[in-house]
């Protein structure tokens, strides 16, 4: 993750990751075979893992210094709320 950000920057890394996620969605959606669904889910898991490390760094780098701490914790707070809602919906 750090190597990607150092090489391309946070903004371009997020764009490349989004293209990777779209390809993973295509693999998972249009190929209704057992292994393709699992491969798509695996690739989306890699995407979420990398993106969850890059997005907070990017948010802190573009936010004003007065609110950079709040930005960091607000992102984590919203992730926790999303997990709780997903767990509640089943």
N, CA and C atoms as an extended XYZ file, in Angstrom:
270
Properties=species:S:1:pos:R:3:atomname:S:1:resname:S:1:resid:I:1 pbc="F F F"
N         0.822       -1.179        0.000 N   UNK     1
C         0.000        0.000        0.000 CA  UNK     1
C         0.870        1.247        0.000 C   UNK     1
N         1.881        1.262        0.838 N   UNK     2
C         2.760        2.426        0.902 CA  UNK     2
C         3.534        2.590       -0.396 C   UNK     2
N         3.941        1.472       -0.979 N   UNK     3
C         4.664        1.543       -2.247 CA  UNK     3
C         3.779        2.087       -3.360 C   UNK     3
N         2.511        1.689       -3.363 N   UNK     4
C         1.596        2.214       -4.375 CA  UNK     4
C         1.418        3.713       -4.236 C   UNK     4
N         1.230        4.168       -3.008 N   UNK     5
C         1.038        5.606       -2.783 CA  UNK     5
C         2.305        6.395       -3.087 C   UNK     5
N         3.452        5.852       -2.767 N   UNK     6
C         4.699        6.548       -3.073 CA  UNK     6
C         4.960        6.604       -4.576 C   UNK     6
N         4.554        5.567       -5.262 N   UNK     7
C         4.826        5.523       -6.704 CA  UNK     7
C         3.837        6.357       -7.513 C   UNK     7
N         2.528        6.237       -7.199 N   UNK     8
C         1.510        6.898       -8.007 CA  UNK     8
C         0.853        8.089       -7.309 C   UNK     8
N         0.921        8.169       -5.986 N   UNK     9
C         0.176        9.170       -5.244 CA  UNK     9
C        -1.170        8.597       -4.821 C   UNK     9
N        -1.776        9.187       -3.794 N   UNK    10
C        -3.028        8.637       -3.283 CA  UNK    10
C        -4.160        8.726       -4.301 C   UNK    10
N        -4.243        9.841       -5.007 N   UNK    11
C        -5.347       10.055       -5.933 CA  UNK    11
C        -5.328        9.042       -7.075 C   UNK    11
N        -4.186        8.880       -7.728 N   UNK    12
C        -4.096        7.918       -8.835 CA  UNK    12
C        -4.222        6.484       -8.334 C   UNK    12
N        -3.714        6.205       -7.139 N   UNK    13
C        -3.851        4.861       -6.592 CA  UNK    13
C        -5.309        4.516       -6.370 C   UNK    13
N        -6.094        5.469       -5.870 N   UNK    14
C        -7.522        5.208       -5.677 CA  UNK    14
C        -8.234        5.009       -7.014 C   UNK    14
N        -7.839        5.730       -8.040 N   UNK    15
C        -8.445        5.547       -9.361 CA  UNK    15
C        -8.112        4.162       -9.911 C   UNK    15
N        -6.856        3.744       -9.803 N   UNK    16
C        -6.472        2.412      -10.263 CA  UNK    16
C        -7.183        1.317       -9.479 C   UNK    16
N        -7.352        1.535       -8.189 N   UNK    17
C        -8.075        0.557       -7.376 CA  UNK    17
C        -9.542        0.485       -7.766 C   UNK    17
N       -10.128        1.617       -8.131 N   UNK    18
C       -11.517        1.599       -8.565 CA  UNK    18
C       -11.689        0.828       -9.873 C   UNK    18
N       -10.744        0.974      -10.774 N   UNK    19
C       -10.782        0.187      -12.013 CA  UNK    19
C       -10.652       -1.301      -11.683 C   UNK    19
N        -9.772       -1.626      -10.744 N   UNK    20
C        -9.614       -3.009      -10.291 CA  UNK    20
C       -10.918       -3.536       -9.705 C   UNK    20
N       -11.623       -2.710       -8.909 N   UNK    21
C       -12.886       -3.128       -8.307 CA  UNK    21
C       -13.960       -3.332       -9.370 C   UNK    21
N       -14.006       -2.484      -10.379 N   UNK    22
C       -14.994       -2.647      -11.451 CA  UNK    22
C       -14.753       -3.957      -12.194 C   UNK    22
N       -13.487       -4.279      -12.456 N   UNK    23
C       -13.183       -5.554      -13.108 CA  UNK    23
C       -13.573       -6.739      -12.232 C   UNK    23
N       -13.367       -6.620      -10.934 N   UNK    24
C       -13.767       -7.690      -10.016 CA  UNK    24
C       -15.287       -7.844       -9.987 C   UNK    24
N       -16.020       -6.717      -10.035 N   UNK    25
C       -17.477       -6.780      -10.106 CA  UNK    25
C       -17.945       -7.462      -11.382 C   UNK    25
N       -17.284       -7.161      -12.485 N   UNK    26
C       -17.649       -7.786      -13.759 CA  UNK    26
C       -17.412       -9.284      -13.708 C   UNK    26
N       -16.287       -9.696      -13.164 N   UNK    27
C       -15.995      -11.132      -13.033 CA  UNK    27
C       -17.052      -11.811      -12.179 C   UNK    27
N       -17.456      -11.157      -11.115 N   UNK    28
C       -18.404      -11.764      -10.190 CA  UNK    28
C       -19.829      -11.739      -10.740 C   UNK    28
N       -20.193      -10.731      -11.485 N   UNK    29
C       -21.576      -10.557      -11.901 CA  UNK    29
C       -21.938      -11.338      -13.146 C   UNK    29
N       -21.146      -11.234      -14.187 N   UNK    30
C       -21.543      -11.790      -15.465 CA  UNK    30
C       -21.106      -13.228      -15.681 C   UNK    30
N       -20.272      -13.754      -14.867 N   UNK    31
C       -19.825      -15.133      -14.996 CA  UNK    31
C       -20.433      -15.920      -13.843 C   UNK    31
N       -21.500      -16.604      -14.092 N   UNK    32
C       -22.211      -17.291      -13.016 CA  UNK    32
C       -21.700      -18.715      -12.802 C   UNK    32
N       -20.426      -18.853      -12.707 N   UNK    33
C       -19.835      -20.128      -12.343 CA  UNK    33
C       -19.352      -20.047      -10.899 C   UNK    33
N       -19.262      -21.193      -10.299 N   UNK    34
C       -18.908      -21.285       -8.883 CA  UNK    34
C       -17.583      -20.609       -8.581 C   UNK    34
N       -16.545      -20.915       -9.343 N   UNK    35
C       -15.212      -20.389       -9.056 CA  UNK    35
C       -15.090      -18.909       -9.389 C   UNK    35
N       -15.798      -18.444      -10.407 N   UNK    36
C       -15.717      -17.035      -10.765 CA  UNK    36
C       -16.319      -16.143       -9.688 C   UNK    36
N       -17.371      -16.623       -9.049 N   UNK    37
C       -17.957      -15.851       -7.958 CA  UNK    37
C       -16.963      -15.749       -6.800 C   UNK    37
N       -16.314      -16.843       -6.473 N   UNK    38
C       -15.328      -16.802       -5.395 CA  UNK    38
C       -14.104      -15.961       -5.751 C   UNK    38
N       -13.675      -16.034       -6.992 N   UNK    39
C       -12.543      -15.209       -7.421 CA  UNK    39
C       -12.912      -13.735       -7.355 C   UNK    39
N       -14.120      -13.394       -7.797 N   UNK    40
C       -14.575      -12.010       -7.707 CA  UNK    40
C       -14.659      -11.520       -6.271 C   UNK    40
N       -15.158      -12.366       -5.378 N   UNK    41
C       -15.230      -11.987       -3.963 CA  UNK    41
C       -13.842      -11.810       -3.364 C   UNK    41
N       -12.915      -12.671       -3.746 N   UNK    42
C       -11.548      -12.555       -3.263 CA  UNK    42
C       -10.905      -11.254       -3.737 C   UNK    42
N       -11.094      -10.920       -5.016 N   UNK    43
C       -10.532       -9.690       -5.556 CA  UNK    43
C       -11.162       -8.454       -4.902 C   UNK    43
N       -12.459       -8.513       -4.629 N   UNK    44
C       -13.104       -7.392       -3.941 CA  UNK    44
C       -12.612       -7.260       -2.505 C   UNK    44
N       -12.284       -8.372       -1.876 N   UNK    45
C       -11.700       -8.314       -0.538 CA  UNK    45
C       -10.337       -7.648       -0.536 C   UNK    45
N        -9.542       -7.942       -1.546 N   UNK    46
C        -8.242       -7.272       -1.685 CA  UNK    46
C        -8.453       -5.780       -1.890 C   UNK    46
N        -9.420       -5.424       -2.742 N   UNK    47
C        -9.719       -4.012       -2.988 CA  UNK    47
C       -10.115       -3.289       -1.708 C   UNK    47
N       -11.022       -3.874       -0.950 N   UNK    48
C       -11.495       -3.224        0.278 CA  UNK    48
C       -10.360       -3.082        1.284 C   UNK    48
N        -9.509       -4.085        1.382 N   UNK    49
C        -8.386       -4.008        2.312 CA  UNK    49
C        -7.411       -2.899        1.971 C   UNK    49
N        -7.080       -2.770        0.702 N   UNK    50
C        -6.137       -1.723        0.294 CA  UNK    50
C        -6.792       -0.354        0.374 C   UNK    50
N        -8.041       -0.251       -0.082 N   UNK    51
C        -8.729        1.045       -0.084 CA  UNK    51
C        -8.982        1.554        1.329 C   UNK    51
N        -9.219        0.655        2.273 N   UNK    52
C        -9.457        1.106        3.647 CA  UNK    52
C        -8.194        1.656        4.298 C   UNK    52
N        -7.053        1.406        3.717 N   UNK    53
C        -5.818        2.004        4.215 CA  UNK    53
C        -5.435        3.286        3.499 C   UNK    53
N        -5.843        3.417        2.233 N   UNK    54
C        -5.452        4.587        1.451 CA  UNK    54
C        -6.414        5.753        1.632 C   UNK    54
N        -7.693        5.490        1.710 N   UNK    55
C        -8.685        6.565        1.774 CA  UNK    55
C        -8.508        7.452        3.002 C   UNK    55
N        -8.304        6.914        4.213 N   UNK    56
C        -8.095        7.824        5.355 CA  UNK    56
C        -6.853        8.701        5.213 C   UNK    56
N        -5.796        8.157        4.642 N   UNK    57
C        -4.583        8.947        4.432 CA  UNK    57
C        -4.865       10.085        3.460 C   UNK    57
N        -5.611        9.789        2.405 N   UNK    58
C        -5.958       10.826        1.433 CA  UNK    58
C        -6.866       11.881        2.072 C   UNK    58
N        -7.836       11.469        2.855 N   UNK    59
C        -8.735       12.425        3.504 CA  UNK    59
C        -7.978       13.355        4.447 C   UNK    59
N        -7.030       12.808        5.180 N   UNK    60
C        -6.239       13.641        6.093 CA  UNK    60
C        -5.351       14.599        5.311 C   UNK    60
N        -4.820       14.151        4.182 N   UNK    61
C        -3.915       15.020        3.422 CA  UNK    61
C        -4.640       16.178        2.747 C   UNK    61
N        -5.924       16.039        2.422 N   UNK    62
C        -6.645       17.131        1.767 CA  UNK    62
C        -7.435       17.992        2.736 C   UNK    62
N        -7.570       17.560        3.986 N   UNK    63
C        -8.355       18.338        4.943 CA  UNK    63
C        -7.504       19.447        5.562 C   UNK    63
N        -8.147       20.533        5.978 N   UNK    64
C        -7.404       21.599        6.661 CA  UNK    64
C        -6.820       21.087        7.981 C   UNK    64
N        -5.716       21.661        8.442 N   UNK    65
C        -5.073       21.168        9.669 CA  UNK    65
C        -5.975       21.225       10.902 C   UNK    65
N        -6.924       22.155       10.923 N   UNK    66
C        -7.781       22.282       12.102 CA  UNK    66
C        -8.700       21.082       12.285 C   UNK    66
N        -9.093       20.434       11.188 N   UNK    67
C       -10.046       19.333       11.296 CA  UNK    67
C        -9.461       17.991       10.861 C   UNK    67
N        -8.158       17.901       10.722 N   UNK    68
C        -7.578       16.640       10.254 CA  UNK    68
C        -7.779       15.508       11.259 C   UNK    68
N        -7.731       15.802       12.541 N   UNK    69
C        -7.973       14.773       13.555 CA  UNK    69
C        -9.404       14.278       13.538 C   UNK    69
N       -10.348       15.191       13.390 N   UNK    70
C       -11.755       14.807       13.318 CA  UNK    70
C       -12.007       13.984       12.064 C   UNK    70
N       -11.367       14.350       10.973 N   UNK    71
C       -11.536       13.608        9.722 CA  UNK    71
C       -11.081       12.169        9.890 C   UNK    71
N        -9.976       11.960       10.562 N   UNK    72
C        -9.457       10.606       10.775 CA  UNK    72
C       -10.433        9.770       11.598 C   UNK    72
N       -10.938       10.304       12.681 N   UNK    73
C       -11.825        9.540       13.552 CA  UNK    73
C       -13.231        9.424       12.975 C   UNK    73
N       -13.678       10.418       12.214 N   UNK    74
C       -14.992       10.355       11.611 CA  UNK    74
C       -15.053        9.242       10.579 C   UNK    74
N       -14.001        9.052        9.808 N   UNK    75
C       -13.944        7.961        8.841 CA  UNK    75
C       -14.053        6.614        9.548 C   UNK    75
N       -13.320        6.432       10.619 N   UNK    76
C       -13.369        5.183       11.369 CA  UNK    76
C       -14.745        4.984       11.997 C   UNK    76
N       -15.350        6.058       12.467 N   UNK    77
C       -16.675        6.004       13.068 CA  UNK    77
C       -17.724        5.561       12.043 C   UNK    77
N       -17.648        6.096       10.834 N   UNK    78
C       -18.601        5.718        9.800 CA  UNK    78
C       -18.410        4.273        9.352 C   UNK    78
N       -17.187        3.787        9.346 N   UNK    79
C       -16.955        2.377        9.032 CA  UNK    79
C       -17.601        1.489       10.085 C   UNK    79
N       -17.468        1.859       11.356 N   UNK    80
C       -18.089        1.080       12.433 CA  UNK    80
C       -19.610        1.108       12.327 C   UNK    80
N       -20.176        2.252       11.972 N   UNK    81
C       -21.628        2.326       11.791 CA  UNK    81
C       -22.067        1.447       10.622 C   UNK    81
N       -21.310        1.464        9.531 N   UNK    82
C       -21.637        0.614        8.391 CA  UNK    82
C       -21.601       -0.864        8.740 C   UNK    82
N       -20.630       -1.275        9.526 N   UNK    83
C       -20.559       -2.678        9.952 CA  UNK    83
C       -21.744       -3.022       10.842 C   UNK    83
N       -22.115       -2.118       11.750 N   UNK    84
C       -23.257       -2.376       12.639 CA  UNK    84
C       -24.561       -2.464       11.859 C   UNK    84
N       -24.752       -1.597       10.869 N   UNK    85
C       -25.977       -1.651       10.058 CA  UNK    85
C       -26.016       -2.927        9.228 C   UNK    85
N       -24.889       -3.310        8.638 N   UNK    86
C       -24.847       -4.558        7.860 CA  UNK    86
C       -25.131       -5.762        8.746 C   UNK    86
N       -24.607       -5.750        9.964 N   UNK    87
C       -24.878       -6.849       10.896 CA  UNK    87
C       -26.343       -6.856       11.293 C   UNK    87
N       -26.916       -5.680       11.501 N   UNK    88
C       -28.329       -5.605       11.882 CA  UNK    88
C       -29.276       -6.051       10.779 C   UNK    88
N       -28.923       -5.772        9.541 N   UNK    89
C       -29.779       -6.178        8.419 CA  UNK    89
C       -29.627       -7.649        8.067 C   UNK    89
N       -28.569       -8.255        8.533 N   UNK    90
C       -28.375       -9.691        8.307 CA  UNK    90
C       -27.600       -9.934        7.096 C   UNK    90
